[in-house]
């Protein structure tokens, strides 16, 4: 039970500690993946694609809005990616998967 609480606390920390632009980027990536998903059976691949899209969107945000050096940022992001804890990756995947499933369900009810 403590593992579930750890994951839940990590998801809450992700949502409450992110700035508004990051939350919007997360929502856009998950909503587009949920809208484009054909059937609920492809939730895993849609979640992975949404996570990759979110990573690319945050990278572009840093380059375009914060005028960061692209090559130095790519190297830094790669090293940060290699050091990610599995609990954090799982928490992001669960959060994205839930939003994608909700968007997909709403889309199927409306269309």
HELIX and SHEET records of a PDB file:
HELIX    1   1 UNK A    2  UNK A   17  1                                  16    
HELIX    2   2 UNK A   20  UNK A   36  1                                  17    
HELIX    3   3 UNK A   40  UNK A   42  5                                   3    
HELIX    4   4 UNK A   43  UNK A   64  1                                  22    
HELIX    5   5 UNK A   70  UNK A   82  1                                  13    
HELIX    6   6 UNK A   86  UNK A  110  1                                  25    
END                                                                             
